[in-house]
Amino acid sequence: MSGASSPLRGRIALLCLLLILVGSPWAQRHVGDLYVDHYQDEATRWLVEGAFVPRWDFSPDAYIDYLGPSMLVVQDLSVVLLLVALARVLSRPWARGAAGWSRCLVAAVLVSEVVALLRWWMLSIFVEGLGLSTAGLRHELVHAPLAFGLVAGVLLALLTVGLPAAAGAAPAGDTKVRFRQPFGPPLSSSLRSTPRRRKGDAMTTTPQAHMPVGTTPGDVTRYLCTGAYIDEQFAERVVDEVLADEVSAVAPSPGVDLVAVARHCLAAQEGRRVRDLRLAGAFAVVAVLAPLWLLFSAVFLLITGWLGRTRVSLTTRGLQQSGSGALTRAGVAAGVMTVYAFYLANSLAASSLSGFPSWLLGAYLAGIPAVLASVGAVLFAYATVVRHDLDTDRMLRTTMTREKFPRRPPPPVPRREWIANRLAVVKAARDGNVTVYSGFSPFVGYAAVSLDWPFAVPLLPADDPVDTGTRAAEPEAFTVVELVDHVREKLRAVAARTGTDGTDGTADNDPETLGSLTVEDRVFVDGTTIGDDDRFITPAELTPAARLSAEEVEQIMLRPTGTVRHCLAVHVPLWGGDVVPSVFLHFSVAGRTLHVQGGNHVLGPVDAAYHVVDRLRDPLTPERERGLLADAVVRTGPAFLGAPGRAWRQAMFETRRTRRMVDELTAMEQDPVFDYGARDSVREMALSPKYHNYFQVVDAQRITSAVQRHTLAAIREFLDARGYDTTDFRAQQQTILNQGVIQQGGTSIIGNQAIGAGANATQNVTQKTGPAGTATATAGAEK
């Protein structure tokens, strides 16, 4: 049993135990006494009737003789179905969080009603002589199931408190996280179930959708800004985990304008806030006039959404817009449900209900207020969702295209001091040279390491006295700073030559895409170790410093100890920045040995759904508009039912942020190892689990190999110029370039290497002079 599922299973067991206890023969005797004592109190009697729903027994004697066995089986089977359905609701991620409370209530009432219908059907089929009637059916569906459903819904909501929220959560062991896009502009159905990549998951090379790919520098920023509007979860994470976390550092995102993305996320959140306030207002009207008619609204939206779904397209080579058939089916369903609403209201008004039950069921004034509120709220919700989607679609078509995006200023943001201050921190992090990280890996924002290639070079004179019999000249001493400067300049020279003549300028004149190569010094430091380090923390600033001076960086290079380390970072944005291969180089000298730690990282493309903006054309086509209208039918239900929870969460955002800030400041004063590190990168939040094109993988591998080759050549040139023996270095260089990996320590077999238990490998080694020339003609190894 996983740690994530243990609390959930425990709460499901508690739910079943409570219902079984309430339905037990012992408890039912007390419920029956309570029912008799309050028979004259209509409201109390109506609520007590709900306690009879989970009734079960183990003896046919509890029923009339001629009904005994059959009645016992039907009743106990109904209880089993009820327990299974409620446990299923409790296990669903959508039942959690603030919005989950209303969903729990609606789901519990629906389950209770459906089980009551099934029970009624089984009684009519299997129990003879019961004498069922239409009036009895009305009582069966109106009184006890509704009362039980309301109480069960509250119980479900209470049991979800403390469980992981639905956003981004997946059961333990489940490596597929579904992309949820219920409230944005409509995408093709082939994109709505796109698996999202969690941090630490491996990238795969299977294409996930037919989507345009990035081609122009800056495309990745445009895609992320688009994601703010079509992926509510992404925008919410950027605001909550990057902007509202005011004391943390901001993780780098190579090739991305973080300020533009943050501003678009804030603008998208503001647009959704207006939409949700309108939907919550419609929800509140129904709740005030006839609360239980919210159940009818939910059924209305469920049926029209189901009938309004677009049929699965048979095309596999492109995306097809939703057809008019979906709109026609949804319109017919809406008309039928409206007629049924008047029939239901008339039936309820004809009953003898009064007082609280009459208000709850909307049975007063011939049921007209309840019908108008319920049906009107559904139509208003659909119009609101359509309006929001049309506005978003128009904004994407007119401002987010490749031609128009660079000329458009970023959207305005709410005028709050904390937002302006945090955007300044984001800008500083975008232009800085310090990464303050949280957790184990320092390379937040650059994806996980794909290949490590560490090696050590003995710093010996070029002429080996063992072989020559003469004393070698003393080599020229150097510092790590000089070596880093040399490598940096060589890589920049390669980029300059590539940018002018399209080649890398090497002897073999291979064309390589290194014109966009950037080299920077980057300092990595653990966020829990900088509380008393005035290089990173100053009394005037809450967040750690994002940039160190050149002198401070050089001092870190010369003293590579502790939790502060320097790396020479090499980035080559490809495919419009959608793919960014990076190489991090760390240099240090210990005694007479040069240590080089190289690591390759490849930041894959952002989610394919964010590329949908490159499919849009201006002006809006009739087919696209029809698709917007049809897809809005499906999304109106979740948007309407979840609006109160989302509106409440948005209204309480400033309160939560202020309270969080107070708690963080208190912890900062009291905890000497307060964590200032960045936990998430904006770029990695939107990372796709799959590459979109085969050549993205090829280009990334080619670039990292080219950077490796030029880096090793620069190191060798530096050591040769200063009179150091590079025989051993050349051997390791060939290992890295030819095999992509080098094994430090133990026996290392490079050529014809076999990997795995019991594997054998034989290698012929040419005898060399110098440190690398350990004379072994033939080596064999087993691993």
N, C-alpha and C positions, 0 to 999 in steps of 0.2 A: 504494500500500500504506500503510495507516494505521500509526501508531506502535504502537497497541495490538495489532494483529494480526501485526506483523513478528516478535516473539519467538516467538509461537505457531507460525507457519509454519516458522520455523527449527527448532523442536524437533520438529515433525512430520516435516520433511525428515531430521533426524538420526535419528529413530526408524526411518523407512523405510530409510535408508542402513545402519544397523546390522543390521537384519533381512535386507536383501538381501545384505550382506556375509557374515553367518552362513550363509545359504542358498546361497551361490555354490558352484560345483563345486570351486573351490580349497579353501574352508573345509570343505566336506563331506568331502573326503578326510582331513583332519586329524581331524574329528569321528569318522569311521569308525575311524581308528586308535585314538583314545582309547576308543571303545566296545569294541573288541576287547581292548585292554590291561586294561580294568576289568570284563570280562565276569563275573568271579567275584564281584565286589563288587556285590551287588544294589542297594543304595541309590545308589551312584555311577552304575551302569549305568542305573538308572531315570531319574536326572536328565539323563544324557547323551542319552537317547532324545529328550528335548524339543528338542534342537538339530536333529533331523531334520525337525521340522514345517515350518520355512520353506524347505525344500529346493526349489531350482528348477534348471532346466537349459535349454540352448538347442539341444541335439542329441539326437535320438531314440536315438542309439547308446548313451546312458547307461543304457538299459533293455533288457530282453530283446527280441529281434527282434520277436516276435509281440505284444508289449505296447507297443513303442516309441512311435509317434505318439500313440495314444490316451492312454497313460499320461502322456506329456509334457504334453499339453494339460490333462488333469485336474489334474496336480500344479501346473503353473504357474498355472492359474486359481484353485486353492485358495490359493496364496500371494498372489495379487492380492486376493482377498476378505479374506484375513487382514490385509493391510496397510491396506486401506481401512477395515475395521472398527476396528482399533486406532487408526488416525489419527482416526477419528470419536470414539472414546472420549476420546482426549487433548484434543480440541477442546471437549469439553463442560465448562461451568462447574462442574457438580457433581463433577467429578473433581479439583477443586483444594481446597487448604486441608487442615486436619488430618483432617477427616472424609473427604476425597477419597482418602486412602491405601487404606482398606479397600474403597472403591468401585472403585478402580482394580484391586485384586486380584481382586475378584469379577467385574468386567466382563471382565478379560483371560481368566480361566478360562472364563467363559461363551462369549466369542468363540471361544476355541480349541476348545471342545467343539462348538459349532454348526458351525464350519468343518470339523471332523473328521467330523461327521455328513454334511454336504453332500458332502465328498470321498468318503466311503464310498458314498453313494448314487450319485454320478457314476461311481465305479469299477464298481459293480454294473450300471449301465445301459450304459456306453459301452466298457468294457474287458472283452472276452471271454476266458475261460480263466484268470481270476485265481484262481478257487477260494476265494471268500469264505465264512466260516463264522461261527457265533455266537461261538465262542471268539475268533476274530480280531476281531470287532466289539468284544468286551469289552476286548481288548488295545488296540484302536485308540482307545477312549474313556477308558480308565483310565490308561494309562501315559504315552505321549508327549504328548497334549494337556494333561493335568493338569500335567506337569512344565513344559511350555512356558508354560502360562497363568500359573503361579506366578512364573516368571522374568520374563515379559512384564509382569505386574502390578507387580512391584517396579520394573522399568524405567520404566513409565508414571508411577508415583508420583514417582520421582526427576526425571523430565522436567517434572512440574508444579510443582516448587519454584521460587518466585519469580514465578509467573504470578498475575495479579489474582484475588483470591478471588471466589467465586460471589456472595456477599452484596451485592446492590445493583449488581453489575457488569453491563455490557452491552457488546456489541461496538461499536467506534467507528463512528459514523454511524447506529447503531440508536437511534431515538427512542422505542422502546417497551420499557419495563422491566416484566417480568411480576411481578405480586404473588405472592410465594411464601408459601403458608400451609400447610406440610405438617404442622405439629405442634401446631396450636391447635384450639379447638373447631370443629366442622364448620360450614362456610358453604355456601350454595347453590353449585352448580357454575357459575352465572352470575357469581359473585364471585371465584372462585379464579384467574381469568385477567385480573383487573382491572389495566390498565396503571398503574404507579406513576409519579408525577411526579418527575423529577430537577430539581435546582436549576438554574434558568435556563430551563427549558422553559416555553412559553407555556400559559396556561390556556385551555381550550376550553369551549364552552357546550353540548356534546352530553351529555345525561344518560347516566350510565354504569350505573345500576341502579335498580330500584324499591326505594328505601330511605327510611325516615323522615328528616325533616330537623329541624334544631334549631329550637326555638321559645322556650325559657326561658333566661334568663341562667345561665351556668355549664354549659350543655350541652356546649360544646367541651371543657372539662376532663373531663367524664364520658366523652366519646367517646375522648379520648386515653388515659384510664385503662383503658378497655375494650381499646384497641389494644395495651396492654402484654400482655394475655393471649391475644389472637387472632393477633398478628403478632410472632413471635419475633424477626424482624429489627429491628423498631422498638424493642423493649425492649432488645435487645443494643446498638443504636446509642446509645440514651440512656445506658445504663450505661457503655459504653466511651468514647464521645466527649464526654459531658458530665460525668458523675460521676467517672470514673477519670482524666480530664484535669485534674489538681488545680491546675495553675498557670495555666490559661487563664481568661479572663472567661467569663461565662455570657450568651448572647445573650437579649434580651428576647423574650417570646412574649405579645403583647397578648391580654388576655381569658382567659389560662390560669393556673391555679394550678400553677406548676412544681413546687412541693414535693410536691403530691399525685401528680402524674404520675410523678415520680422514685421516690417510695415504692412505687407500684404496679408500676413496672418492676422494682424490686429484688425485690418479693414474687413477681412472675411468674417471674423468673429462678430464685428459690429453689425454686419448685414444679417447674420444668422440670429443675432439678438433681437432685431426688429421683427424678423419672421416669427420667432418663437413667442414673442410677446403677443402678437396677433393670434396665434394659434392657442396660446394659453388663455387669452380672453374668451375665445369661442368655447373652449373647454369649460371655463368657469361659468358661462351662461347656462350651459346644460346642467352643470353640477348644482347650480342654485335653483333652477326651475324644476328639475326632475332628475335627481342623481342617478337613479338606476337606468335612465335612458342613455346614459353613457355606454351601457352594455349594448344597447341597440345600435348606437353610433359605431361601436367597435365592430359589431357583426356586419353592419352596412359597409364599412370600409374594407373588412376582410373579404366579403363576397365580391364587391366591385373590383378590388385589387386582384383577386384570384382570376376573375373572368377577364380583367383588362390586361393580363400578362400577354406579352407578345409571343407568338408561337416561335418555337426553335427554328432558326433559319438553317437551311441545308447548305448554304454557301460556306466554303472553307477557305476562300481566297480573299475575302474582304468583309466589311461590316455593312449590314443592311439596316436601314432605319425602320422603326416600328411602323406597322401598317395601320390603315384606318379601321381594320377589323377589330383591333383591340379597343379602340375608342367606341365603336358601335356596341360591342358586347358590354362594356362598362356602362354606357348610357342606358341600355335596356335594363341592366341589373339595377341601376339607380332608380329608374322609373318604377320597377316592380317593388323595390324595397320602400319607396315613398308611399305607394298605395297600401302596402302591408302595414306601414307605420300608422296610417289612419285607422285601419281595421283593428290593430292592436290597441290603440288609444281608446277606441270606442268600446272594446271589450272590457278594458280596465275601468273605464268610466261607468259601465253598467254594473260593476260589482258594488258591494256594500262597503267598500273601503272608505275610511275617513281619517282625519287627523294626520298623524305622522306617516302611516303607510300610504295614505293617499298622496301626500307630497313626495314621498320617496319614489312612488311608481308613476307620478304625474297623472293621476286619475281625476284631478279636479278640472273644472271648466271644460268638460267633455274631452279632456286630453289634448286640446288644441295647443296650449302653450308647450307641452312636452314635445309634440310632433314638430312644431315650428322650430323649437330650439335644437332638437336633435338633427333633423334633416338640414336645417339652415347651417348648423355648425359644420356638418360634413361638406356641404357645398362651399362654404366660406374657406374651410381648410384647404380644399382642392384649389380654389382660386388663389389663395395665398402662396401655396407651393408652386403653382404654375408661374405666378408673377416673380417669385424669387428666382426660379430657374431661368426664366426668360431674361431677367436682368443680368444674371451671372453669365449666361451664354452671350449676351450682347457685349458685356465687358470683355470676355475672353476673345471674342472675334475682333473687337476694335482696338484692344490695347496689348494683347499677349502674343500676337503673331510675331514672327521673326523680323519682319520689316518695321513694325510699329513699336515694339517693346523698347528698343534703345532710345526712342525719341520721347517716350512718355515719362513724366516725373512720377515718382512713387506716390501712392495714395496718402492722404492726410491721416493722422492718427489722433486718438483722443488726447486732449491737452491736459495731461497729468504730469506732475513733476517727476514721479518715479519712472514713467515711461521714457521721458526725455533723457533722464540720467542713465537708464539701462541701455537705451539705444546708443548712447555715447560709449558705454562699456563694450557693446557688441562691435561697434566700429573700431575701437582700439584693439580688440581681439582679432578682428579681420586683418589689421595691418601690423600686428605685433609679432614678436619672435619668441614668446614664452608659452608653453603648454603646462598648465597646472591641472594635473589629472587626479582622478579618484579611482581607487581600486588597484588592481595588479598591473595591467598593461598601460604603459605611458602613451601609446599611440592612438589615443582617442581621436576620432575624426579622419583617420587614414585607413580604416579597415584592418582586419587581423593580418598578421605577417604571413606571407605565402611561402617565403624561403629565407632562412638564415644562412649566411656564409661567413662565419668568423674564421680568422686565421691569425697566426702569430709568426713574426719574422725576426730571427736572431740578427742583431745589429753587429755584424762582424766586418772586419776590413775586407776589401775586395780581393786581395791576394792572400790566399790561405797559407800560413807559414808551414803547415804540415806537409803541403805538396811542393812548395817552392823552395823551402829551406832558407828563405830570406824573410826578414822582418817587414811586415806590411806597413805602409804609411798610415798614420792615424787618420781615420775618416773625420770629416767635418761634422761637428756637433750641430744638432738642430732641436727645435722645440716643436711641440704638437701644433702650435699656432702657425708656424711656418709651413708645416705639411698641409694643414687644412687650407691655408691661403693658396698654396700651389694647386691642390686638387680643385678648389673652387674656380680659380682662374682658368684652368685647363677645360673644365666642363663648360664654363661660360664661353670660352673661345670656340668650342665645338658647336654650341648653340648659335653663335654669331655666324660661323661659316655655313651652318645649315640654313639659316635664315636668308643668306645672300645668294647662295648658288644651289640650294636644294639638296646638298650632300653634307655628310658629316666631316668632310675634309680629311679622312684617313687615307692610308696608302691604297687600300682596295677600293676606295671611292664608292662604298655602298650607300645608296640613298636611304636616309632615315629621317623620321619625323621628329627631329630634335629642335626645330626652330622655336617651339613654345616652351622649351626647357627653362625652368627657373631653379636657382640654387639659393638657399637661405640658411642662415645659422638659426637653429632652434634649440632652446633650452627646455628640458623636461624636468619637472619637479613634482614630487608627491604632495598633494594638497594637505596632508595631515602633518607635514613637517615644516611649515613655513610660518607658523604663528608668531615666532620671535625673530624672524629673518627680515631685517629692514630692507633688503633688496626687493622683496616681494610684497610686504605688508607695511603700509604707512598709516599713521593715525588719521590722516585726512581722507583716506579712501576706505570703503568697505570691501571692495573686491581686490584680489591680488593684481599686481602689476602685470601688464600684457607685453611690455617691452623693456629690455635691459640695454644699457649702453654697450658700445663695442668693447670698452675696457672691462666691464663686468663679465661679458661673454668670454673674453680672452682668459680672465682669471679662472673661470669655470673649466675652460679647456685644459689649463695647466694643472688643475687639481681635480681630476675625475674620480672623486670619492663621495661617499654618502648618497643622498637621494637626489642631488642636483647634477644632471649630466647634460653634456652638449652633443648634438648631432648635426652633421651637415645634411640637410634635407634637399633632395633632388626631386622635383615634380615635373611631369610632362603631361599637361591636360590634353586629352584626345577626344574626338567625337563631340566637339563643342563643350568639353569639360564633363561630359557624361561618364567618361572613363578616365581615371587619373592614376597611372602607375607612379609609385614613389619609391625611392631608395633612400634609406637612412644610414649614415656612416658615422661611426663613433671611433675616434682614434685616442690611443693612450700609450705611454711608454713606461714600462716597469723594468728597472735595471737596464739590461742590454737587449731588451725585447720590445719590438713594436707590436702592439695588439690592434687589430682592426676588426670591428664588429659591423658587418653589413646586413641589412634586412630589406627584403623586397615586400612592398605592399601594393595592392591593386584595389582601388576604390571603384566598384562596379557602377553600372548605370542606376539612375533613379527609377522608381516604379513606372512600368509601361503606361499605366493609366494617366500619368501626368503629361505624357506626350500627346494626349488627345487634342491639345490645342492646335497642333499642326495639321489636324484633319478639318478644322473649321474654316469656313469660307464666308466672306462678307459680300453681299448681304445674306440674311437668314433665308434659307431655301424653304419651300413649302414642306418638303420631305423632312427636313430637320425640325421644323416647327411641329409637325404631326408627331414626330418621335418624342419631342419634349412633352407634349400633351399626354401621350399614351404612357410614358414612363412616370409622369407625375401621379397618375392614378395609383400605381403600385406603391409609391413612396408616401402618399398622403396619410395612410394609416399609421405607420410608425412615427411620422412627423407630428401628427395630431395627438396621439396618445402619449408620446414622450415629451411634448412641449412643456407641460407644467414643471416636470423635473428639470429640464434643461433651463427654462426661464428662471427657476429658483436658484439653480447653480450659478447662472450668470449674474443674478442680482446679488448673490452673496460673495462674488469673486473678490471685491475689494476688502470685504471683512475677512475672508480667509487669507488674503495676501498680507493684510496688516497683522493679523494674529501670527502668521508664519514668520513674518519679519521680526516681531517681538520675541518669539521663541528662539529664532536663530541668533539674535543679538545676545540673548541671555546665555545660550549655549556657548557662544563665542567667548564670553567673558569667563565662563566657569570651566570650560573644557580646554586643557592645553593642547590637545591634539584635534582640535576642531578641523573638519575637512572642508577646505576651500575649493577642492578640485571639481572640475567639470565631469559630469557623469555621462552626458549624452551630447552627440554632435547633430546639428541640424541636418547635415548632409547624410549621416548614417541613419537618421530617423526614416528617411524616404528611400533607403537602399532597396533595390529590387533583388529578389532571390535568384533571378536568372538574367543572363545576358540576352540582349535583343538581337545580336548579330554575331555570326561566327568570327568575323574579322576583328571584332572588339577584343576578343581573347588573344588572337594572333598578334595584334598591334601592341597590346599590353606586354605580352611576353617578349616581343622584339625590342621594345623600349627598355625594359628592365635589363635585358641582356646587353644592349648597347651601352647603357649607363655603367653596368658592371665592367664592361671591357675598357671603356674610357677611364674609369676610376682606377682600375688596376694598372693600366698603362701609365697614368699620371703618378701613381705611387712608385712604380718601378723607375720611372724617369727621375723622380726626386731622389731616390736612394742611390741610383747610379751616379748622379751628378755630385753626390757628396762622398763618394768613395766607399760605399757599403757593398758587401757581397750580396747579390740577388739571386744566387743559384737556387737556394731553398724557396725564395719567393716565386721564381719562375715556375717551379714544380707545382706549387700550390695554385698559382695563377691558371695553369693549364687544367688543373683539376676543377676549379670553379667554372671556367669557361666551357669546358667540354662536358662535365657531368652535372653542373649546377649545384653541387653539394660537396662539402669537404668534411671528413671525419677527423676530429681532433682526439688524440689519445688512442691507445690500443693499436691493433693491426688494421690498416686501411688498404683495401684493394680497390683500385680505381677502374682500370680498364676491364671490360667484360665482367662487370660486377653483377653478382647474383644476390638478391635480397630475399630474406626469409629464413625460417628455421631450417637448418640442415643444408643450406645452399653452399656450393663450392665455387671458388673463382680462382683462376690462375692468370698471372700477369707477368709479362716479360719487361724488365726494367733495365734501361741502359745505364751502365755505371758512369757516374759523374764525379768530378772533384768538388771539394767544398763541403759545407755542412749538409747539403742534401745528398751527397754522394755516398751514402752508406752502401757498400758494395754487396748487393744482393742480385744475383742474376735472375732468379725465378722465385716468386713468392706465391704461396698458397694459403688460403684462409678458409675457415668455416665460421658461419654465423648462425 
